[in-house]
Amino acid sequence: MSRCRTLSVALALGLASGSAAAAQQPRAFTADDALAVQTLSVDDLSPDGRWAAITIRTHRDRLDVDHFRFGDPTYVTPSLERFEVIDTRTGEATALFDDRVQVDAVSFSPDGSRLAWFRTVGERRVLEVWDSGSGAVNEVALDTPLEIASTSGLGWRPDGEGWLLQLREEGWADEARAAFAEMTEGPIVVHDGSEPFLDWDRVRNLGDLAVPALVGVDGSVRTLLPEGGWGGFTFTADGGALTAVGEKPLKTVYEGSDGTEWRLLHLDLASGDTTQLVEPSTDRVRADFSPDGTRWAWADDGDLFVRALGDDEPVNLTEGDRGPVSASDTTAVRYSLMRWSPDGERLLASSQRGWHLVDAESGAARLVLPMDDEAREEGPRMNVVGWDPEGDRLAIATSARDRWARGLAWLDLASGALQSVRSDANLYSSWTLSDDGSTLVYRMSDGDRPDELWAADSGLTAPRALTDLNPWIDEVALTRSELVEYLDVDGERQYGILYYPVDYVEGQRYPLVAEVYEEFFDNGFNHRMNLVASQGWFGFRPSVDLEEGFPGEAWMKGVTTGINTLIDRGLVDGRRLGIHGTSYGGYAVNLIVTQTDRFAAAINISGKVNIISFLGDSEKITTRNYRAAESGQDRIGATLWEQPQKYLAHTAVLAADRIDTPLLLLTGEGDWNVPATNQREMYYALRRLGKDVVWVNYMRAGHGAGRAGTEEDFHDHWSRILDWYRTHFDEAIADDDAVVSNE
C-alpha cells in the first residue's frame, strides 16, 4: 500500500490553481485529455462517516473490452480502477493497491473498522479485507473448491464475523462456456420455437445460477441453499435468521411477467430449517425489510402491506384511506412505498397528496409533505438521501426544474418544515449520509469541471475537499455551459444545455453541433462537448417531448426550434449546423435527416436505421428489441402486426431517397445492441442513390463505435467526427459564397 499526501487546502471549483497557471494561455482540450480525465465513485461510507471507500477511473481504463464475449456467462468485463480509502476528517487517502485493480461489492463492516471487497484476478474473484487499525490488506482463503460467483454480492453478518456471498457449483464454468460456444461457433445451431426459452435466454440464465453460502473470517464455508437464482438476502438483527428471494425462469415471454417463478424463503441459521414465507408463484416478490429484518413491506395496487416473519397473512395498512385525493380530484389515493424509518416503526410513502408517514402497526398515516399537481410538476425534484438516526428528519437532494439550483434540504417530520441548507448552480451527486448522521459525503462540480469528492457535517457547514483528481485540467481551455429555455413546435417548454466555444467572442456567430437523445437538463463535465467546443463551435444538447406512437416527430419539433432560438439570439451561424447521436440518438439523427436538409453534416453512431429488421438483429439481448418497440423506449406502442405503418414510418432507410445531408455512419463490429449490419443497410441504400455517405466499422469495438474500442479506435473516432464537421462546414460556407457571387 502507498500513502497519498493529505490535502491541506480546500478546492475552489472553477478557480485557477495559481498565478503561474493563470499566466499561461490554456491549451485546447484533446482526445488524449478525454481518455485521461479521472472520475470517481463512492463505493461505501463507514457507519460513523470516518472512512469513504472510492474507486477512481478514466475512460482509458474501460477500453479493450471483448465485445464479442457479450452473452458469455463466464466473461467479466475488465474495468481497472484506483482503489482508495479516504479519512473524511483529515483528507488523508490510502491507496489499497499500488496498481489499478478491478474490485466490486465494496462494503464496510457493521462497526466500520474493516472494509471487504471482491477483486478479479485473472478469471477468479478473491475476497479481501482491509483493517483500518493495522492498515493491512489480507485475502480470505475460502475453505472450498467452489469459486466465488461473478454475480455475487457481499453482505456482512451482523456480528461482523463473516459474510454472505454466492459460489459457483463445480463444473458450472465448463457448462456455461460450452453453451456459449455452441451458440457462437456451432458447428450447427438449431433454434426450435417449441422450446420454453429462446436459446440466448437459456445461455444467459446460466449466469444466474449460484449457491448462497456463509463465510467466516477464518475462511470457513457453509452452503445454505441449493444452486439456483437467489437474491434479496436480509439478515435479522441478531444474525440468527436470513430471508432470501428465489427467482426461477420458466419460459421466454414478450410481455407481462409470467415467465418467472418467485418465492420468499426464511432460513433459521442455527437449526438449518427452511420455511416458505411466500409460496412459488409468477407474482413477483417485492420485499422491503425493516432494519431488524423481522418484517417486510410492499405496495400492491395502491395499498401498503406489512407482514411479520411469524404471521400467516399480511396487514393492509392503507385500506381505510383509499378515498378521493381531494374535493376537486375524485381519483382514489394510491400509495407507493419509499422506505422504512431507522427504528422500523414507520414507513415513508408517497401518494398523489404528497409524502406520508405511515405507522407500521396501526396504519395511521400523517401527511408530512403536501404536494399537489402543481408542486409535482413545477416544484423542485426531490430524492431522499437518508434518514437521521433519531428518525426526526429526512435529508433530501433537491433540484429546481427551471434553472440550475441544486443542493440539499432537511425535512422536519414533526412540523413539515423543509429547510434548504444549500441551493446553488453547482452540480451535486452521490449524496451519502453516514448511519450515525454525523457526516455527509458527496460529489460536486461547478457544472463544467470534473467532480471532486467533498465531506461535511449534516448541516453542510465547513465543507472540505477530499480529492483533487485532475489538477492538470487548469491548463486546459474548457467549455462553459448554459441552460437554455425554448418552446417546441407544440408550444411546450423545453430545456437544453448550450456549451460555448472556448474562444467565444460576444457578437460573433459560430457553427453548432447538436448531440441528440431524449431529455437533457443537468450539465456536468462532458468530454464530447469539450472536444466540440475546442474546435471553436457551440455544442448543444436539446430536449424533446417523445409521444408514444409518434416518436419520429419529436426530434423535429424540439431540436429544430431549440436551434432556431440560438440563431435568433445571434449566437449561431445557421449555415454551419451539425448533428449527431449515439444509439437511440443515432436513430433520431437518421430520422431527422429524412425530414430536413438544414444540417450541413450528420453522424449516426451505433443507431439503428431499420426498426423492423432491428426486432431480431440483436439476438443476444433476446426479447429486448420487441419490448422496446411495443412498450419501451422506441415508443411505437403496438406490435409490428397491429400497426405495421408505424414501423414503416420509423424506418429511416425507407426514406433514404429524401436524405440530402452528408451522413457519416460509425459502428462497432462487436456491437451486441445495434449490430453493424443494421447501419449497413443505410450505407448501401445511400450509395445506391448516389448520396454523400461514409460508413466506418470498427472491427474491435462495440456499442458506441470507436469510443467503445481500443485507444487507437477512440482517437480515430474523434478525428473522423471533427474532420467530418469541419469539411462540411467549410463546404457550406463555400456553397453560400458561390450563390451570393452568382446573384
C-alpha positions in Angstrom: 0.0 0.0 0.0 1.1 3.6 -0.6 0.2 6.8 1.3 -1.1 9.8 -0.5 -0.5 13.3 0.9 -3.2 14.9 2.9 -5.0 17.8 1.1 -4.4 20.8 3.3 -6.4 23.4 1.3 -10.0 23.0 0.2 -10.6 23.2 -3.6 -12.4 26.1 -5.0 -14.0 24.6 -8.1 -13.7 26.8 -11.3 -10.9 29.0 -10.0 -7.3 29.0 -11.3 -4.9 26.9 -9.3 -2.3 29.5 -9.1 -0.8 32.7 -10.6 1.7 30.7 -12.8 -1.1 28.6 -14.3 -3.3 31.7 -14.7 -0.5 33.4 -16.7 -0.3 30.6 -19.2 -2.5 30.5 -22.2 -4.8 27.5 -21.8 -4.3 24.8 -24.4 -7.0 23.0 -26.4 -8.8 20.0 -24.9 -7.8 16.9 -26.9 -8.9 13.2 -27.3 -5.9 12.3 -25.1 -7.4 14.5 -22.4 -10.7 12.8 -22.7 -9.0 9.5 -22.1 -7.1 10.8 -19.1 -9.8 12.6 -17.1 -10.3 10.9 -13.8 -13.8 10.3 -12.3 -14.7 8.7 -9.1 -17.4 6.6 -7.4 -18.3 6.4 -3.8 -18.5 2.7 -3.1 -19.3 2.8 0.6 -19.2 5.0 3.7 -18.4 3.6 7.1 -21.3 3.8 9.6 -19.6 6.6 11.6 -18.7 8.5 8.5 -15.0 8.3 9.2 -14.0 6.4 6.1 -15.1 6.7 2.5 -14.1 3.9 0.1 -13.8 5.2 -3.5 -12.8 3.9 -6.9 -11.2 6.3 -9.5 -11.1 5.5 -13.2 -10.5 7.0 -16.6 -12.1 6.3 -20.0 -8.8 4.7 -20.9 -9.4 2.1 -18.1 -12.6 1.0 -19.8 -11.3 0.2 -23.2 -10.2 -3.1 -24.7 -13.4 -4.9 -23.9 -14.0 -8.1 -25.8 -17.5 -7.2 -27.1 -17.8 -10.5 -28.9 -18.0 -12.2 -25.5 -21.2 -10.5 -24.6 -23.7 -13.2 -23.5 -20.9 -15.5 -22.2 -21.8 -16.1 -18.6 -18.1 -16.7 -17.7 -16.9 -13.3 -19.1 -16.2 -10.4 -16.7 -15.8 -7.1 -18.5 -12.5 -5.6 -17.5 -12.6 -2.2 -15.7 -9.4 -1.2 -13.9 -9.5 1.5 -11.1 -7.6 3.1 -8.4 -9.0 1.9 -5.1 -8.6 4.2 -2.1 -9.9 4.7 1.4 -10.1 8.4 2.5 -10.3 9.7 6.0 -13.2 12.2 5.7 -11.9 14.2 8.7 -8.4 14.8 7.5 -8.5 14.1 3.8 -5.7 11.6 4.1 -6.0 9.0 1.3 -4.8 5.4 1.5 -4.3 3.6 -1.8 -5.1 0.0 -1.1 -3.0 -1.2 -4.1 -0.1 0.3 -5.9 -1.6 -0.5 -9.3 -5.1 -0.2 -10.8 -7.3 -3.2 -9.9 -10.8 -4.5 -10.6 -12.9 -4.5 -7.4 -16.6 -4.6 -6.7 -19.1 -5.4 -3.8 -17.2 -3.0 -1.6 -18.6 -2.9 2.0 -17.7 -1.7 5.4 -18.2 -3.9 8.5 -21.0 -3.1 10.9 -18.5 -1.4 13.2 -16.7 0.4 10.4 -13.3 -0.9 11.3 -12.9 -3.2 8.3 -13.6 -3.0 4.6 -14.2 -6.0 2.4 -14.5 -6.5 -1.4 -14.1 -8.9 -4.3 -11.1 -8.4 -6.6 -10.9 -10.0 -10.0 -7.6 -11.8 -10.5 -7.5 -13.5 -13.9 -10.7 -15.5 -14.1 -11.1 -15.7 -10.3 -12.7 -13.4 -7.7 -10.9 -13.3 -4.4 -12.3 -11.9 -1.1 -10.0 -9.4 0.6 -10.3 -7.3 3.7 -8.6 -4.0 4.8 -8.2 -3.4 8.5 -8.3 0.3 9.5 -6.2 -0.3 12.6 -3.3 -2.1 11.1 -3.7 -0.8 7.5 -3.2 -4.3 6.2 -5.0 -5.9 3.3 -5.4 -9.7 3.5 -7.0 -12.3 1.3 -9.6 -14.6 3.0 -8.8 -18.0 1.7 -12.1 -19.9 1.3 -12.2 -23.5 2.6 -14.0 -24.8 -0.5 -13.1 -25.8 -4.1 -16.1 -23.7 -5.3 -15.3 -20.3 -6.9 -17.0 -17.0 -6.0 -19.7 -16.2 -8.5 -19.1 -13.2 -10.7 -22.6 -12.1 -9.9 -22.3 -12.4 -6.1 -22.9 -9.6 -3.7 -21.1 -9.3 -0.4 -23.0 -8.8 2.8 -21.5 -8.7 6.3 -23.0 -10.8 9.0 -24.5 -8.5 11.7 -21.8 -9.6 14.2 -19.0 -8.7 11.7 -17.6 -12.3 11.9 -18.1 -13.2 8.3 -20.1 -12.6 5.1 -22.9 -13.9 2.9 -21.9 -14.5 -0.7 -22.6 -16.8 -3.6 -20.5 -19.6 -5.1 -20.5 -21.5 -8.4 -21.0 -25.2 -8.4 -18.2 -27.4 -9.7 -18.4 -27.7 -13.4 -20.5 -24.6 -13.8 -17.9 -22.7 -15.8 -17.3 -25.6 -18.3 -21.1 -25.9 -18.8 -21.5 -22.2 -19.4 -18.6 -21.9 -21.8 -19.8 -24.8 -23.7 -23.3 -23.3 -24.0 -21.9 -20.0 -25.3 -19.5 -21.8 -27.7 -22.4 -23.8 -29.1 -24.3 -20.6 -29.9 -21.4 -18.8 -31.4 -19.4 -21.5 -33.1 -21.8 -24.3 -33.8 -21.0 -26.2 -36.0 -24.7 -26.5 -36.3 -27.1 -24.3 -34.3 -30.8 -25.2 -34.2 -33.4 -22.8 -32.9 -36.7 -24.5 -32.0 -39.8 -22.4 -31.3 -41.3 -25.2 -29.2 -38.6 -24.9 -26.6 -39.6 -22.9 -23.5 -36.7 -20.4 -23.9 -35.1 -18.5 -26.7 -31.6 -20.1 -26.9 -29.8 -16.9 -25.8 -32.1 -16.7 -22.8 -31.2 -20.3 -22.0 -27.5 -19.4 -22.1 -27.8 -16.2 -20.1 -29.9 -17.9 -17.4 -26.8 -19.9 -16.5 -25.2 -16.8 -15.2 -27.9 -16.5 -12.5 -27.2 -19.9 -11.0 -25.2 -19.8 -7.8 -25.0 -21.3 -4.3 -25.6 -19.0 -1.3 -23.0 -19.5 1.5 -21.9 -18.1 4.8 -18.1 -17.5 5.0 -16.4 -16.9 8.3 -13.5 -14.5 8.8 -11.3 -17.7 9.1 -12.4 -18.7 5.6 -14.8 -21.5 6.7 -17.7 -22.0 4.3 -21.2 -23.2 5.0 -23.5 -23.5 2.0 -27.1 -22.6 2.7 -29.3 -23.4 -0.3 -29.1 -25.5 -3.5 -27.9 -23.9 -6.7 -30.5 -21.5 -8.1 -31.3 -17.9 -8.8 -31.1 -16.3 -5.3 -31.1 -12.7 -4.2 -32.7 -10.1 -1.8 -30.9 -11.5 1.2 -31.7 -10.0 4.6 -30.3 -10.9 8.0 -32.3 -10.4 11.1 -30.6 -8.0 13.5 -29.4 -10.8 15.8 -27.9 -12.7 12.8 -29.9 -15.8 13.7 -32.0 -15.9 10.5 -31.9 -15.0 6.9 -34.5 -14.4 4.2 -33.9 -14.9 0.5 -35.9 -14.3 -2.7 -35.8 -17.1 -5.2 -36.2 -16.5 -8.9 -36.7 -19.3 -11.4 -37.1 -18.6 -15.1 -39.9 -20.7 -16.6 -40.0 -19.5 -20.2 -39.3 -16.6 -22.5 -42.2 -14.1 -22.6 -42.6 -11.0 -24.7 -45.0 -9.2 -22.5 -46.1 -9.5 -18.9 -44.2 -11.2 -16.1 -45.5 -14.7 -16.1 -42.2 -16.1 -17.4 -40.6 -16.3 -13.9 -41.5 -18.0 -10.7 -40.8 -16.2 -7.5 -40.7 -17.2 -3.8 -39.5 -16.0 -0.4 -37.7 -18.2 2.0 -36.8 -18.0 5.7 -33.7 -19.8 6.9 -33.1 -20.5 10.6 -29.3 -20.4 10.7 -29.0 -22.3 14.0 -31.2 -25.3 13.0 -30.9 -25.1 9.3 -34.7 -25.2 8.9 -36.1 -23.5 5.8 -39.7 -22.1 5.6 -41.6 -20.8 2.6 -42.8 -17.3 3.5 -44.2 -16.8 0.1 -45.1 -19.9 -2.0 -43.8 -20.1 -5.5 -45.9 -18.1 -8.0 -45.5 -15.9 -11.0 -46.3 -12.8 -8.9 -43.0 -11.0 -8.3 -41.9 -10.8 -4.7 -41.1 -7.2 -3.7 -40.0 -7.3 -0.1 -38.5 -4.3 1.6 -37.4 -5.5 5.0 -37.4 -3.5 8.2 -34.0 -2.6 9.7 -34.2 -5.5 12.2 -35.2 -7.9 9.4 -38.3 -9.2 11.1 -41.0 -7.6 8.9 -41.3 -6.7 5.2 -43.4 -4.2 3.4 -44.6 -3.7 -0.2 -47.1 -1.8 -2.2 -49.7 -3.5 -4.4 -52.4 -1.9 -6.4 -52.2 1.4 -4.4 -52.2 -0.2 -0.9 -49.3 -0.7 1.5 -48.9 -4.1 3.2 -46.7 -5.3 6.1 -46.1 -8.8 7.2 -44.0 -10.2 10.1 -41.9 -13.3 9.9 -44.3 -15.2 12.2 -47.5 -14.1 10.6 -49.6 -16.1 8.1 -51.2 -13.2 6.4 -50.1 -9.6 5.7 -51.8 -6.5 7.1 -53.2 -3.9 4.7 -52.1 -0.6 6.3 -54.0 1.7 3.9 -57.3 0.0 3.1 -59.1 2.6 5.2 -57.6 5.5 3.4 -58.2 5.0 -0.3 -60.8 7.7 -0.8 -60.6 10.6 -3.2 -57.4 12.6 -3.4 -59.3 15.9 -2.8 -62.6 17.6 -3.3 -61.6 18.5 -6.8 -59.8 15.2 -7.7 -62.0 12.2 -7.2 -59.2 9.8 -8.2 -58.6 7.2 -5.5 -55.5 7.7 -3.4 -52.7 5.3 -4.3 -49.7 4.7 -2.1 -46.2 3.8 -3.1 -43.5 2.6 -0.6 -40.4 4.7 -0.2 -38.5 3.4 2.8 -38.6 2.3 6.5 -37.7 4.6 9.3 -34.5 3.7 11.2 -36.4 2.3 14.2 -38.7 0.2 11.9 -41.8 1.7 13.4 -42.9 3.8 10.4 -42.9 3.8 6.7 -42.3 6.7 4.4 -44.8 6.6 1.5 -45.9 8.8 -1.4 -49.3 9.4 -2.9 -51.0 12.0 -5.1 -51.3 14.1 -2.0 -47.6 14.1 -1.2 -45.3 12.2 1.3 -46.8 10.4 4.3 -45.5 8.7 7.4 -47.5 5.5 8.0 -47.4 3.7 11.3 -46.3 0.1 10.6 -48.6 -1.3 13.3 -51.8 0.7 13.1 -51.6 2.1 9.6 -52.3 5.6 10.8 -51.0 7.9 8.1 -49.9 11.5 8.5 -49.2 13.9 5.6 -45.7 15.3 6.2 -45.0 17.0 2.9 -48.1 18.0 0.9 -47.7 18.1 -2.9 -50.5 19.0 -5.3 -50.2 18.6 -9.1 -48.6 22.0 -9.5 -46.0 21.2 -6.8 -45.1 17.9 -8.5 -44.9 19.5 -12.0 -43.4 22.9 -11.1 -41.7 22.4 -7.8 -38.2 21.1 -7.3 -37.3 17.4 -7.9 -36.7 15.8 -4.5 -35.0 12.5 -3.7 -34.4 11.1 -0.2 -30.7 10.9 0.7 -31.1 9.5 4.2 -33.0 9.5 7.5 -31.3 10.8 10.6 -30.7 8.1 13.3 -33.4 9.6 15.6 -35.9 9.4 12.8 -37.0 13.0 13.2 -35.6 14.4 9.8 -35.1 13.4 6.2 -32.1 14.6 4.2 -33.4 15.4 0.6 -31.5 16.2 -2.5 -33.3 19.0 -4.4 -33.1 20.4 -7.9 -35.2 23.2 -9.4 -37.0 22.3 -12.7 -36.5 25.7 -14.5 -32.9 26.7 -13.5 -29.7 25.3 -12.1 -30.5 25.5 -8.4 -29.4 22.2 -6.8 -28.5 21.2 -3.3 -29.7 19.7 -0.1 -32.6 20.3 2.3 -33.8 18.7 5.6 -37.5 17.9 6.1 -38.6 18.1 9.8 -41.1 15.3 10.1 -42.9 16.8 13.1 -43.5 20.3 11.7 -43.3 19.5 8.0 -40.9 22.4 7.5 -38.5 22.0 4.6 -35.2 23.8 5.3 -32.8 24.3 2.5 -29.2 24.1 3.6 -27.7 24.6 0.2 -29.0 25.5 -3.2 -26.8 26.9 -5.9 -25.6 26.3 -9.5 -23.1 23.7 -8.6 -23.8 20.1 -9.6 -24.1 17.6 -6.7 -24.3 13.8 -6.9 -23.7 10.7 -4.8 -25.1 12.2 -1.6 -24.3 9.7 1.2 -25.3 10.2 4.8 -23.5 8.1 7.4 -25.6 5.8 9.5 -24.9 7.9 12.7 -26.0 11.0 10.8 -22.7 12.8 11.5 -21.2 13.0 8.0 -22.3 13.8 4.5 -20.1 12.7 1.6 -20.9 13.9 -1.9 -19.5 14.7 -5.3 -19.5 18.3 -6.5 -18.7 20.1 -9.7 -19.2 23.7 -10.8 -21.1 22.1 -13.8 -18.2 22.4 -16.2 -15.2 20.7 -14.5 -15.0 17.0 -13.4 -16.4 16.1 -10.0 -14.4 16.1 -6.8 -15.3 14.4 -3.5 -16.4 16.5 -0.6 -17.4 15.9 3.0 -19.2 18.0 5.6 -21.4 17.6 8.7 -25.1 17.2 8.3 -25.7 20.9 8.0 -23.0 21.2 5.3 -21.0 23.6 7.4 -17.3 23.8 6.8 -17.3 21.5 3.8 -13.9 20.1 2.9 -12.5 18.8 -0.4 -11.2 15.2 -0.2 -9.8 14.8 -3.7 -8.0 16.8 -6.4 -8.2 14.3 -9.3 -7.3 16.4 -12.3 -5.0 19.3 -11.3 -3.6 19.4 -14.9 -7.0 20.5 -16.2 -6.3 24.0 -15.0 -4.0 24.3 -18.0 -6.8 23.3 -20.5 -9.4 25.6 -22.1 -12.8 24.1 -21.1 -16.2 25.0 -22.4 -18.7 26.7 -20.2 -22.4 25.6 -20.1 -25.7 27.5 -20.0 -29.2 26.2 -19.5 -31.4 27.3 -22.5 -35.2 27.5 -22.4 -37.3 27.4 -25.5 -40.7 26.3 -26.9 -41.0 23.3 -29.2 -43.4 23.3 -32.2 -46.3 22.3 -30.0 -45.6 25.3 -27.7 -44.3 23.0 -24.9 -41.5 24.4 -22.8 -38.2 22.5 -23.3 -34.7 22.9 -21.9 -31.3 22.3 -23.5 -27.7 22.7 -22.5 -25.5 25.0 -24.5 -21.7 24.6 -24.5 -19.8 27.7 -25.6 -16.8 27.7 -27.9 -13.6 28.1 -25.9 -12.7 31.2 -28.0 -16.2 32.7 -27.9 -16.4 36.4 -28.6 -19.7 38.1 -27.9 -21.4 39.3 -31.1 -19.9 36.7 -33.4 -21.8 33.7 -34.8 -20.3 30.2 -34.6 -21.1 26.8 -36.0 -23.2 24.5 -33.8 -23.1 20.7 -33.3 -26.2 19.2 -31.6 -26.0 16.0 -29.7 -29.5 14.4 -29.5 -31.1 11.7 -27.4 -34.2 12.4 -25.3 -34.2 15.0 -22.4 -31.3 17.0 -21.1 -31.2 19.3 -18.1 -28.3 18.9 -15.8 -24.8 19.9 -17.0 -21.6 18.4 -15.7 -18.2 17.7 -17.3 -18.7 16.3 -20.7 -15.6 15.3 -22.8 -17.7 15.1 -26.0 -18.9 18.7 -25.8 -15.4 19.8 -24.8 -14.0 18.3 -27.9 -16.7 20.1 -30.0 -16.1 23.4 -28.2 -12.3 23.1 -28.6 -12.9 23.4 -32.4 -14.5 26.8 -31.9 -18.1 25.5 -32.2 -21.1 25.6 -30.0 -22.2 22.3 -28.6 -25.9 21.9 -27.9 -27.9 19.1 -26.2 -31.6 19.9 -26.8 -34.6 18.1 -25.2 -37.6 16.6 -27.0 -41.0 15.5 -25.8 -41.4 12.0 -27.2 -45.0 10.8 -27.7 -45.9 7.1 -27.9 -46.9 6.2 -31.5 -45.2 9.2 -33.0 -41.6 9.4 -31.7 -40.1 10.4 -35.1 -41.8 13.8 -35.0 -40.5 14.8 -31.6 -36.9 15.4 -32.7 -38.0 17.7 -35.5 -40.3 19.6 -33.1 -37.8 20.0 -30.3 -34.3 20.0 -31.9 -35.0 22.5 -34.7 -36.8 25.0 -32.5 -34.1 24.9 -29.9 -31.5 25.7 -32.6 -33.7 28.4 -34.0 -33.8 30.1 -30.6 -30.0 30.2 -30.6 -29.9 31.6 -34.1 -32.4 34.3 -33.1 -30.1 35.2 -30.2 -27.3 35.9 -32.7 -25.1 33.1 -31.4 -25.2 30.5 -34.2 -24.4 30.5 -37.9 -27.4 28.7 -39.4 -25.4 27.6 -42.4 -23.0 25.5 -40.3 -25.1 23.1 -38.3 -24.1 19.6 -37.4 -26.0 16.8 -35.6 -25.0 13.5 -34.1 -26.3 11.0 -31.6 -25.4 7.6 -30.2 -27.6 4.5 -30.0 -31.2 5.9 -29.7 -29.7 9.3 -30.5 -28.2 7.9 -33.7 -31.6 6.5 -34.6 -33.0 10.0 -34.1 -30.4 11.6 -36.3 -31.3 9.3 -39.2 -35.0 10.1 -38.8 -34.3 13.8 -38.7 -32.3 14.0 -41.9 -35.1 12.3 -43.7 -37.3 15.3 -42.8 -34.9 18.3 -43.2 -31.8 19.3 -45.1 -30.9 22.2 -42.9 -27.9 20.4 -41.4 -24.5 20.7 -43.1 -23.5 17.3 -41.8 -24.9 14.5 -39.7 -23.4 11.5 -37.9 -25.2 8.3 -36.7 -23.2 6.5 -34.0 -24.4 3.0 -33.3 -28.0 3.9 -34.1 -30.5 1.7 -36.0 -31.9 2.7 -39.3 -34.4 -0.1 -39.8 -36.7 -0.7 -36.8 -38.2 -3.8 -38.5 -35.1 -5.8 -39.0 -33.8 -4.4 -35.7 -36.5 -6.5 -33.9 -34.4 -9.6 -34.4 -31.0 -8.2 -35.3 -29.6 -8.2 -31.7 -30.2 -11.8 -30.8 -28.1 -11.8 -27.7 -30.4 -9.4 -26.0 -33.3 -11.7 -26.8 -36.7 -10.0 -26.5 -35.5 -6.5 -25.6 -35.9 -5.0 -29.0 -39.5 -6.3 -29.3 -40.3 -4.8 -25.9 -38.6 -1.5 -26.7 -40.7 -1.0 -29.8 -44.0 -2.2 -28.3 -43.9 -0.7 -24.8 -40.5 0.8 -24.2 -38.0 3.4 -25.4 -38.9 3.2 -29.1 -42.4 4.2 -28.3 -44.2 2.6 -31.2 -46.8 1.4 -28.8 -48.0 -1.7 -30.8 -46.7 -4.8 -32.4 -45.5 -4.9 -36.0 -48.6 -6.8 -37.0 -51.0 -4.4 -35.2 -49.5 -1.2 -36.6 -47.2 -2.0 -39.5 -47.5 1.5 -40.9 -45.9 3.0 -37.7 -42.9 0.7 -38.1 -42.6 1.7 -41.7 -42.8 5.4 -40.8 -40.0 5.0 -38.3 -37.6 3.1 -40.5 -35.2 5.7 -41.9 -33.8 3.5 -44.7 -37.2 3.6 -46.4 -36.9 7.3 -46.8 -33.2 7.3 -47.8 -34.1 9.0 -51.1 -35.1 12.1 -49.1 -31.7 12.4 -47.4 -29.6 15.2 -48.8 -27.4 15.7 -45.7 -23.9 14.2 -45.8 -24.1 11.3 -43.4 -21.3 9.5 -41.5 -22.2 6.1 -40.1 -20.0 4.8 -37.2 -20.4 1.2 -35.9 -18.7 -1.4 -33.9 -18.4 -4.9 -35.3 -18.9 -6.4 -31.8 -21.9 -4.3 -31.0 -24.4 -6.6 -29.3 -27.0 -3.9 -29.0 -27.3 -2.3 -32.5 -25.4 -4.7 -34.9 -23.3 -3.0 -37.6 -25.4 -4.9 -40.1 -28.4 -2.6 -39.3 -26.5 0.6 -40.3 -25.0 -1.2 -43.3 -28.5 -1.1 -44.8 -28.4 2.7 -44.8 -24.9 2.8 -46.3 -25.9 0.5 -49.2 -29.2 2.5 -49.7 -27.5 5.9 -49.9 -24.7 4.6 -52.1 -27.3 3.2 -54.5 -29.0 6.6 -54.5 -25.7 8.4 -55.1 -25.8 10.3 -51.8 -22.9 11.5 -49.7 -22.3 8.8 -47.2 -19.3 7.2 -45.4 -19.5 4.0 -43.2 -16.8 3.3 -40.7 -16.9 -0.1 -38.9 -14.5 -0.5 -36.0 -13.7 -4.2 -36.0 -12.6 -4.3 -32.3 -15.3 -2.1 -31.0 -18.8 -2.5 -29.6 -21.8 -0.2 -28.9 -20.5 3.3 -29.2 -18.2 2.6 -32.2 -14.7 3.9 -31.7 -15.4 5.1 -28.2 -16.0 1.5 -27.2 -13.0 0.0 -28.9 -9.2 0.4 -28.4 -7.3 3.6 -27.7 -6.4 3.8 -31.4 -10.1 3.4 -32.3 -11.0 6.2 -29.8 -8.6 8.6 -31.5 -9.8 7.7 -34.9 -13.4 8.0 -33.9 -13.0 11.6 -32.8 -10.7 12.6 -35.6 -13.2 11.4 -38.1 -16.1 13.2 -36.4 -14.4 16.5 -36.1 -13.0 16.3 -39.7 -16.4 15.4 -41.0 -18.0 18.5 -39.5 -15.1 20.8 -40.4 -15.1 19.7 -44.0 -18.8 20.1 -44.5 -19.0 23.4 -42.6 -16.3 24.8 -44.9 -18.3 23.4 -47.9 -21.4 25.1 -46.6 -19.7 28.5 -46.5 -18.1 27.9 -49.9 -21.5 27.0 -51.4 -23.1 30.0 -49.8 -20.4 32.3 -51.2 -20.9 30.8 -54.6 -24.6 31.5 -54.5 -24.0 35.1 -53.4 -21.4 35.5 -56.2 -23.8 34.2 -58.8 -26.5 36.6 -57.7 
